[in-house]
Amino acid sequence: MSRKNYTFTSESVSEGHPDKVCDRISDAVLDAFLSLEPEARVACETFATTNRVVIGGEVGLSDQDKLHTYMGKIDEIARACIKDIGYEQDKFHWNTCEVTNLLHEQSAHIAQGVDARADKEEGAGDQGIMFGYATNETPELMPAPIHYAHAMLRRLAEVRKDGTEPVLGPDAKSQLSVRYEDGKPVGVSSLVLSTQHLDEDLTSADIRAIVEPYITDVLPDGWLSADTEWHVNPTGKFVIGGPDGDAGLTGRKIIVDTYGGAAPHGGGAFSGKDPTKVDRSAAYAARYLAKNVVAAGLAERCTIQLSYAIGVSKPLSIYCDTFGTGQAPDAEIEKAVAKAMDLTPRGIREHLSMNKPIYERTAAYGHFGRAPDPDGGFSWERTDLGDVLKSGL
């Protein structure tokens, strides 16, 4: 039997965190190529450090002339991301940092395992395992610690960028320890916030006075109390931020991107990968299925695991765990999930309309627990499979 009373902690990082700067650039590059060609193959990695951004990886387009022509726009894409995030520091400025583009054509050997042929369906872009998770402890069907850790930083980014709190810098991290009673989140035992600030004279107490009203606004009523421990800029000054303070790399925040450690992770990063890469698309599909199981009232919590082999279209396995909360046996829910959606790489992309430039917006504040957008962004957050799942039981 699972524990009912405990404290669980998750962390988030802002869009200005060095790793998130890199995720943003990689996904912006991906969106640019998907805008040119919906079936573009992209695996883009970004590295950032003091006054330097390096972009590398593979791109496949059907029109190689178009590919080579568009390579000249990568510098512009990277600088636009950095500018929007807000970096204008002496040693990391959107207009003066050096951008090196090392992208090249996709390997033909990888392409031959993935591309559809007359005698074969399109295969998965790689082997691997992917997990999706949902829980009814928040309206977004996300674990509370990661959901509200994101919400804190997203709110601070809003007031920074709209000019309400211009003293805040782009780089920030949050950490939230949530108390559970009888399996439900009821309060915050401690929170940690480290945020870059542009005034060197500000103390930790000054920063707390600035951020506390915004944090209080986004947390549920009653979750903060006199017993809640606050740790705001606990090391003191935080003036040098972003890639100038610490190097960044695409794909280093996979737990921040998903469930904050409340659920398993297959290990594959998302950003910079086109949706033929099941690291991304199948993880989104697994979240979609788990969320629909919970949204349909079939379970209070649900984990879905999918597994794939490179060049093979159908998943090798489908696993479901409802942690004893299921309204039907887990094995039966597995069967219903398998019937509810085509889980081949192409089937996932078509069902969730994923061959679109919808990925840059996912790069910060979580890939899950977000509202679906009218243009198809966050389509994996829809809850439209309930009747199909129920009819499959």
N, C-alpha and C positions, 0 to 999 in steps of 0.2 A: 504494500500500500504506500502511495506517495505521501510525502510530508505535507501537512496542512499549515503549519506555522513556521515561518522562516523569513530571512531577509535575502533578497537577490539584487545584484548590482549589474548595471550595464553602463557603457560609456558611448558618447558620440563625439564627433569632431566637426568643426564648421567648414564651410566652403573654402575658407582661407587657410586651412591646415595644409601643410606641404603635400601630403599624399592626395588630398582632395583637389588641390590645384592640378595635379597630374591626372587624376581621374577625369576631371572636367575637360581638360585639353584632349585626352584620348577619346572621350565620348563626342566632343565637338567635331573632331576629325572624322569619326565614324558617321555622324549625322551628315557631314558634308558629302561624303561619298555615297551614302544611301540616297541623298537628294539627287545625285547624278544618275544613280542606277540602283533600283530597289534590291537587286540581287547581288550587290557589291559584297565582296569578301574582304573583311578588314580585321586585322589583329594589330592594334596600335598601342605601343607602350611609351610612356613619357617619364623622363627624369628631370628634376629641377633642383638647382642649388643656387648659390649666390650669383646673381646676375646671369644665369644661364639656364636654358631649357633645351633638352635633347629629346627628339621624337624619333622613334624607330618602329620597325615591324613590317608587316606585309599587307599589301592591298591587291585585290584582283578585280579588274573590270573587264567587260567583254570588249571594250574599245580601248586599246592600249594607248592610242594617241591622246584620247581624252584623259587617261590616267596621267600621262607625262605632263600634259598641259596644266592639269589641276594641282600638281605637286607644288607649283609656285605659290599657291594660296595658303599653304600650311602655316607659314610664318604669320600671316594676317589672322588666321583662325586662333592661333595660340595667344597672340597679343590681345585679341578681343576678349578672350576668356579672362586673362589676367586683369585687364582693365575693368571688366564687369565685377570681378571679385573685389577689386578695390586696392590693388597694390601699386603704390607710387612711392616706395621707399628708395633711399639712395642706392641700396645694393640689391633691390629687386623691384624694378619699375617696368610697367607694361611697354613703355616706349623705348627703353634703352637696353633691356636685357638681350643677351645673344641667344637666338633661336637657331638650332641646328636640326635639319630635317634629314633623317636617314631611312625614311620609308622606302620600300622597294616592292617589286612585283611578287605576288604570292607564289610559293613553291608549287610547281606542277605536280609533284608527288603527293602533296596534301590535297590538292584539287581533285586528283583522279580518284581519291577515296571518298570524296564528299559529293561531287557532281553527279547528277542523275544522268543515266545513259538509257538507250533503248532497251537494254537487257537487264536494267537494275534501277531500283529506286534510289533517290538521294540518300546518302548515308549521313550519320552523325559526324560532326567535325572533329571529334576526339572521343576517347574513352573517358569514363568517369562516373562519379555518383553525385546526385543532386538531391537536396532536401528542400521541402516546403513545410511551412508550419503556420498554424493559426490557433488563436485562443480567444475565448469570449470575454476576457478580462478588460478589454477596452472596446469602444464602439467600432474602431477600425480593425478589430480582431487581431491585434498585435499584443505582444508582451508589454506590460506597462513600463518597465524600467527603460527599455530602449525607445519606446514611443515618446515618452516625456523628456528623455535626455535629448532627443532630436528637437522636440518642440521648444525647449529652452533656447537652444542655439539658433533655431530658425527665427524666433522672435527677436533675439538680439541682433541678428543680421538685418532684419527688417528696419529696426530703428536706427541702426548704423547707416544703412544705405539711403534711408529717406531723410537723413539729416537731423533727426530728433536727438541722437546721441553720437555726435561726430567724433567724440574722444575715443570711442571704441575702435579697435583695429580689426582686420579681417580674420586673424588667426585665433582660434578658441577651441577649448575642449570642455566637455561636461561629463559628469559621472553621477549617477543616481542610485542610491540604495533604497529599495522599496520593501516595506514590511508587508508580509502576507499573514492573514489570519483566516483559518478555515479555507485556505486555498485561494483567497481573494486579496487583491492589493488594497491596503487601507491607509497607508501613510508613508512618509519619507523619513528614514532614520538619519540619513546624512546625504549631503550633496556637495559636489566639488565642481567649481567653475574656475577655469583659468582662461582669461581673455586678454589679448593684446590691447594695449592702450597707448595713445599717441602723446599723452602728457606725462613726461618723466616724473613729475612731482606727485602724481597720484599715489596714494597708499592703498593697501588691500581694503581697508575700511571705506575709503572713497569709492572704490570700484563696487564694493558690495552695495553701497547706498544707491549707485546708479542702476545696477542690474536687478536688485531684489524685487522691485515692483513688477518687472516684466516676467520674472520667474514665477512669482506668486500668481500672476494672471493666467499662466498656461497650465499650472498644476491644478488638479481637482481640489475643490473646497475641502478644507480640513486636513489635507495631507501634510501641510507644514504646521509644526507646533513648536512650543518652547523647548521641546526635547530634540528637535532636529539640529544636527550638527552642520554648520556651514563652513566650508573651506573655499574661500574666494581668493584667487591668486596667492596660494599659500607660500610660494617661494619669494613673494615680493614683487618687484618690478617685472613687467613683461612688455617691453617696448620693441625689441627686435623680434619680428615674427616671420612666418612663412618660410619659403625656401632659403632665405638669408639666415634664419636662425637654425634650421634643420633641413636636411635634404629630403625631397619627396620622391615618391615612386608610385606609378599606377598599380592598383590592386593590393595595397598593403592594409586595407581597412575592411576586410571581408566580413568580420563579425559586426562592425558598425553598420555595414551595408545591409545586413540581414536581420537577425533576431537578438542581437546583443548577448549571445551565448545561451539564450534560453532554449535553443533547439540545435540539433547537429548541423554541421556544415560540411559539404563535400570537399571543400578545399580550393575550388576554382573561383577566381575573381571574375567580375562582370565587365568592368569599364573597358572600352576600346575594342570589344569583341562584337562582331556582327551576329545576328540571331541564328546563323547556321551552327554557331558554336554552342553546343548543348550546355556548357558551363553556365551560359547565360539563359538561353531560351528555356531549357528544361527546368532550371531552378525557378524561373518565373512561372512555368506551367505547374510545377509542384506546389508553389504558393497558391496559385489560382485554384487548384483542386482542393487543397487543405482548407482554404478560406471558404470555399463553397460547401464543403462538408459541414463546417461549423455554422456558417450562415443559414444553412438549411435545417439546423437543429438536430443534425445527426450525431453530433458530439460537442462537448464543451472545449476540447482540445484535440488537435489532429496533426500528426506528422506524416508526410508522404515522402518516400524515397523512390527515385528513379535511377536506373543505371543504363549505360550505353557503351557500345564499342565503336571505334572509328570505322567509318565506311558501312556500318550496319544501320538500317533505318529504324527498326522497332526497338523499344527498350528491352533490355535483357531481363529486367525484373521490375516489379512494382510492389512496394511495401507500404502498409498503413498501420499506424499505431494511434489509438484514441485514448490511451492511458486509462482504460476502464470506464470512460465516459460515453462510449458509443451506444447509440440506440439500435445498433445491429452489430453482429460480430465483425471484427476487423477484416477477416478474410472475405466477408461479403461486401464490405465497403471497398476493398481492393478491386473486386470484380466490377462493381458499379463504376468506379473511377476509370477502369480500363475501357469500359463501354461508353463512357460519357464524352470522351475526347480522343481524337487521333493523336497519339503521342510520338509519331515520327517527327523528325525535325521539320519537315515541310508542313505536316499537319498542325504542329504547334504554331508555326509562323502564320499560317492561314487563319487558324481559329482566333488567334489573338492579334491579327493584323500587325505583325511585328516588322515587316519590311518597310519601315518608315523612319524618317529622321526624328525619333522621339526619345533619344537616349541621353542627350546632354543634361536634360532636366533631372535625370536620376542620380547624377554624380554626387550630390550632397544630400544629407538628411534622410537617407534610407531609400532603398528601392521598393520597400513594401509599406503598407499602411497609408498610402497616399490615395487621394480621390482620382478616379479615372478622368482623363481629359477628353473633351469633345473630338480632338483630332486623333485619338487613339492612344495617346500617352497613358501609361499605367493601366493598360487594358487588362492586365493580369489581376487587377484589383476588383474587377467586376464580380457581382454575385448573381449570375444568371443561369447557373447550372443546377439549382436546387431540385426542380421538377425532374430533370433528367436523372440525377443521382437517385432520387427516391424511386423512380420507376425502374431503376436497375437493381434494386434490392429484392 
